[in-house]
C-alpha cells in the first residue's frame, strides 16, 4: 500500500502588522505537523503570513530535508514559458483558474488550496473584508 503525502496549506493576512511575533509559534506548529507525517507545504505567496510560513518551512528543511515547499500560483506572469520559480521551491502548481477574471483568481485559488490540502494552518485577526477569513470559512464548510 502506497502512503499518500499529507499536505499543509496556510491562510493569513497580507499585512505585516497582522503577523508580528508569530514566528516561534509557527515553527512549533510546523514541527508538530512534520512529526505527525505532514511532508508537503503549499505556499500561496500572497502577503506577510505566506512569506513567514514559507520562511519557516525553508528553515525547517535543514533539519527535515524530506519536506517539500510547493508554490501555488494564481497566474503566470506575462509569458508563462519564461516564468522562473525561485530555487528554494520544490515545485509549483497552477490550479485551473487562468480563464477567470483577475478579481476571482485569488478567491478560487484559495478554494482550490483548501480542497487539496489535509490541514489548514491559519493566523487571522481581522474578519472584515478579509480574504483569509473567507478562506477559513470556506474550509470550515
Secondary structure, 3 states (H helix, E strand, C coil): CCCCCEEEEEEECCCHHHCCCCHHHHHHHHHHHHHCCEEEEEECCCCHHHHHHHHHHHHHHCCCCCCEEEEEECCCCCCHHHCCCCCCCCEEEECCCCCCCHHHHHHHHHHHHHHCCCEEEEECCCCCCCHHHHHHHHHHC
